[in-house]
């Protein structure tokens, strides 16, 4: 029986992995993950393309995947280098029959697929890419991709009416032993250029399929927080207000279809309401950004966005960019969210909308600088959702209201009325009343000094006065 090379990408799981099952049907599976050092290079702004939280989560996910493969009688082969070269090397050395992997849609990933296919072609080896990143299969769309609606609501209604989610697939059975192959080792953070002090002490997000499935079980069945998700999803503090599944979804440790069918089972056995549907609604949003990336390609990453807007004028002020990154803008709701991101690799959905709106609509900075920083920092970074959302809020994407503006004072009053979240991340404001914090840009220095705060010393003066 010939060897089949299986290339793990953003599908670090055994459950619902169609490409892995197909590989197991064809022959002895050689499961490979290639760590590409270029993903950890420094950007021109001095931070790494993949920051420490994402890197730590990836390494933990690989350790878990290795353990799960060992339980099936196999193991995980690790290589470090350019995937298109490293995979072709293994394919040649082992004289593999076939290469299988998940299909991706964005520029860097598809360029890599092309380079690998060219290298394999010279060896007379075929490669098959299988679509498995989304809730709905691309072949089950009720339209051609070029006719993807430019407004999400229209897309969602079509999908709800005309498409079905395929069943989640089982894990593969026993896999064949690969002990005759040099496995390589999963590197440590320091091997990827991170210092000890860079490393997060947050243990909530533990990478891997096991932790992801446990979180799904907890959210749906144990806590039953899913029953009130629509009401709590805009929360800011703690781990109970949302599913917190996004990090595991982003690396494919948990499949969207697995979540969908778990929700449907809960609806059948316990309760079906707006909150249970809202979890599915957000998975459909994720699909939508995936398909937007497929439809528009490289335009998603261009300065003019998918709308090809050449009129909007973006500012290239690096000092203002640094203030935003560090959470020292003097706008408390923005700073609290940015400091949470820098300290944990996480930011709530509400927080992302607020800091992105401030960046693009108030500061009018080069929007893609913000998207790049999120790419580095967010533990749940997903290329399509991240860049699609930045396009959307910058007014150059799929928002039917391109001039949508988030009033930060009103957002703070609504979602953090007692400024509890803000004071958690900005303890220097602990003695300032919530009403003053939410209108900090309009408070006088003497008023703030009355609360024991020295503007410009204890906490930055506001960069600007908001509308």
N, C-alpha and C positions, 0 to 999 in steps of 0.2 A: 504494500500500500504506500503510495507516494505522500510526501509531505505537502501540507497546505499552509502557507504563511498567512497568519491573521494579524493585521495591523490594528492595534487598539489606538483610538483617537479620543474623541469626546464621548466615549461609550464604555466607561470603565465599570462594567457590570457583567454578570452572567445571565440575569433574568432578562427576558424580552430583548434578546440580542440576536436578531435574525441572521446577521452576517456571520456571527460565531457559530450558530447552529448549522448554517450552510457549510461552513468550513469543516465542522465535525462530521458532516455527512459525506464529504468528499475524500477525506483521508486523515492522516495524523496531523493534528493542529500544532503549529509552532506559534504560540501567542507572543507577540512582540510589542513593546512600547519603546519609542525612541524619544529621548529628551534632547530637544534642540537648543543648544547653548545660546543661539541668537535671540531666543525668546526672553533671555535674562540680560540682554545688553542694556546699557544705559541709553535713555533717550537724550535728545539735545537739551532737555531741561534738567538733566542731572538725576532723574529717578529711573529705576529699572522698568523696562516694558512690562515685565511680570514682577509684581512686588512680593514681599515676604508672606503675606497672608494667602495669596493664591498659590505660591510655591509650596508652602507648608501643607496646604490642603491637598495639592496634587500628590506630594510624596506620601502622605498618609493614605490617599486613595489607591496609590500603586501598591503599598504594603498590604492593604486589605485585598486587593485584586489578586496579588501573588498568593496569599493565604487561601483564598477561595478556589483558585486554580489548582493549588496543591491538594485541596480536599477532593478534587475530581481526578487526581492522579497525574496532573500536568504541572506546569510552573509558568512563571513569567520571565521572558527573555528581555533584558534591558540593554539598550545601546545608547550611547551619547554621541550626537553629531547631526549631520543633515539627514533627515529621514529618507529622502529620495536616494541617497547614496548608501546609507546603512542597511536599509531594507533590501536593496538590490544585491548588496554583498551577501546577505544571508540567503537570499533566493538562489544566488549562483552557487554558493558553497554547498547548500543542501539539495541542489537540483530540484527545487520545488515545482509542483505541477501548476500551481495557481496562487494568486495573491488576492485576499479578500479584505475589505475594510468598509467603514461607514462613509457615506457621501457627505461632503460639506459644501457650502455654497458661497463663501466669501473669498475675496481675492487671494490672500496669502495661502489659504488652505487649498483652493482649486489649482493654484500655480504649482503647489507641491505635488498634487495628484498628477498633474500633467508631466512634471519632471520625472516622477517615479515611473509612470507608464512608459515614457521614452526609454528610460534605463532598462526596464523589463523587456521592452520590445526587442532590444538588441540581444537579449538572452532567450528570445522566443518564449517568454512567459506571459500569460494573460493576467489581467487584473480586473476584478469586478467590484464595483462600489455599490453599496446597498443603502437606500434611503431609510433612516431609522431615528432621526433626531427629533421629529415632531409628533404631535398628537395625531393629526390626520396625515395619512400617507399622501405624498404629492400626486400619485396616480389616481387618488380618489377625489381630487378637486373637481367641482362641477363646472370648471372653465379652464381654458389654457392659461398658462402663467402670465402671458402678455395682457390678459384681460382681468388680472387681479384687481379688484376694486381699490381705488385710492382712498377710500374712507373705511375705517375698521368696522363700523356698525353694519354696513352693507355686506362686507365679507362675512361677519359673524352670522348674520341672518341666513345667508346662502348656505353656510356650512351646517348650521343647526337644522335646516330644512332638507338639504339634499345630500349630506354626507354622513357616513357612519365611521366611528372609530374602530379600527381592527382590534381583535383580541390581543392581549399581552401574551407573549410566547413563554414557554417554560425554559428553565435552565437546561444546558446540555447534560447528557448523562455522563458516564465515565469517559474521561479523555485519555489518550494514549501517553505513555511515559516519554519524557524528552530529556532524560538524564545524560544522553550521549552528546548534548549540546552545551557549549559554554554559556551560562545564563547571564553573567554580568551582575552588577549590584546596583540597587536603588541608591542614588547618592544622598548625602546629607545636605542640609541648607548651606553649610559653609562651602561645600563643593560647588555650589551654584553662585558663590560670591556674596553670601549674606553673613554679616557679623552676628555674634551671639546677641548683642543688644538690639539687633533688628527683630529678633524673634518674638512673636506674640505670646502672651501668657493666657490668651483667651482659649478656653477648652470647649466652648459650646459647640463650635463647628469642628467636628472630627471627620476627616475625609474618609470616603469609602462607602461601598454598597451597604455594608452591615449597618453603619450608623445612619445612613439615609433611610433605609427601610424601617429602622427603629423609630426615627423621627416621624415618618409617615404613620406608623402604627400609633404612636403617641398622639399626634394631632387629630387623627380621625377617630380612633377607637378608645384609647385610654382616657385622654382629657375630654374628648368630644368637643374640643374648641371649634371644630368645623361648623358646629350648629350656630355659632354666633359670629362667624368670620366676617360677614359683610359689615357688622356694626363695629368690630374691633380692629379691622385691617389698617386703619389710619393711626393706630397707636404708635408710640415712639419709644417707650421704655420697657425693657424686659423681653422675655422669650415667648410669652403666651398670646400676644395680640395677633400674630400671623403664623402661617404654616412654617415659615423659615426653611422651606424646602429648596429654595432657589439655588443654593450652592451645590447641592447634590445633583440637581437637574442640569446645571451648567456643565459639569464634567461627565454627565451621563451615568452617574452612580445609581440614579433612580430614573426609570423611564417615565415620560409623561403619560403613556398608556397605562402603566401600572397604577399611577395616581388616579387617573380617570376611572378605571374599573373599580378601584377601592372606594372612591366617592360614590359611584353608582350602587355598589353593594351596601354602603352605609344608608343611602337614600331608600333602598329597598327594605332594609332590616330595622332601621331606627327612625329616621325622619328625612324628608326631602323639603328643603326650603330655599329661600333666596341665597342664604349663606353657602349652602352646599353647592349650588349652581355657580356661585362666584369664584370658587376654586377652579372650576372648569373654564369659566369665562376668562380667567387670567392665563390659563394654559393656551386658550385660543389666541389671546393677545400675543403670546410668545410665538405661536405658529405664524401669526400675521407678520411679525417683524422678520421671521425667517424667510417667508415668501417675498416680502418686500426686497430683502437682500438678493434673493434669486432673480427677481424681476429687474432690479435696477443696477445690480453689479457694483462696479467701482464707484458709481455716483454717490453711493452711501457714505463714502469716505472723503469725497471732494469738498472743497470749501463752499461751493455753491449748492451742495446737497442734492437730494434726489429731484428737487424742483428746478434744478439748474438756475438758481436765483443769483444773477450777477449784480443785482442792485444793492442788496444789503451790504452795509459797510461794517467790517469787523475791526476792532482795535487790537494792535499787537503790543499791549503794555505789559511787559514781563513783571514789573513791580506789583501791579494790581493782581496779576495772575498768582504770584507768590503769596500775597496776602490771603487770597481766596483759598489756595491750597492749604495754608497753615491754619486757617480758621482765625484770622486776626483782621477781619474786615470792619469790626466795630458794629456789625449788624448781628445781634445775639443769636437769632434763630438760624442764620446761615452758619455762624461760627460753631455753634453747638453740634450741628450735623457734620461739619467738616472735621471737627475734632473727634467725633465718634468714629468716622471713617478712618482717620489716621491712627486711632488707637486700637481698632478692632477689625478693620476690613469690611465692616457692615454699615449700611445706612438704610433706613426705612424707605418705602416707596414714596411716602409723602415728603420725606426729607430730600430725596433725589429730585423731585419736581421743583421744590423750593430753591435749592442751591443751583440747579440748572437754569431755572428762570432768571434768578439774580445774575448769573454769569452772562447769559445771552441777551436779556432784555434790559437789565439795569446797567451792568458794566459794559455790555456789548463787546466783550472780548472774543477773540478768534474761537468759535464754538468748539472746534475740533481739539483745541488744547485741553478743554474740559473733559472731552470724551477720552482723550489719551490718559489723563490722570485717573479717571475712573477705571480705565483698562488696567492700569498698574495696581490700583488699590483694592478694588472690589473683590471680595472672596467669591462672589457669585457672578463674576464677569462672564457675560455671554455676548459674543461679538455682534450678533444680529440685534438683540434687544438693546444693548448699550448704544450702538451707533444709530439705530433706528429711533430710540428715545431722544437722543441729542438732536437729531434732525427734526423730530416732531416738535420739541419744545423751543428750538431755535427758530421755528417758523419756516423751515425749508424742507419739511418732510410731509407726513400724512395728516397733519392736524387740519381739519376743515375750518378751524378758526386760527389762521396763522399769526394773528396779533394777540393771542391768548396771553394774559399777564397774571402772575400770581402776586397778589398784594401781601407782602410778608407780614405786616402788622396784623391784618385780618386773619391770615393763616395761623399765626402764633396764638391769637386770641381764641380761635376756634379749636385748634388741635392740642394746644398746650396752655390752657387758660390760666393755670397757677404758675406757669413758667417752671414747672417741676423738672421737665426734661432739660431745659436750658440751664438751670442751676446745677443739675447733675454734671453736665459737661463743662460748665463755666462757673466753678464754685466761687470765683471772685465776685460774682453778682449776687451772692446768697442773701445779702441784706437789702437788695433793691426790689421794690414791689413789682409784681408781674405787669401791672398796667404801664409802668415806666419802662420796663424791659422791652415790652412789645412796641413801644414808640421811642426807643432809645435814641434814634437819630434826631429826635425833636426835643430831647431833654437838655436843659441848660447845665453847664458845668457846676454851677453853685448848687443846683438841685441834687445832682449826683454826689457831690461832695458831702451833702447833708446825710447821705446814706453810707458815708465812709468809703466812697469810691473815688479814686483820683483818675479822671479820664486821661488817657495817654500814658499812664504809669501802671495802674493795676489792670486796666483793660483798655484796648485801643479806642481812640476817637473814631466815630463812624467815617468810612471812606466817602460817603455821600449822604445827602438827605433823600429819602425815598418819597415817591409821589404820595 
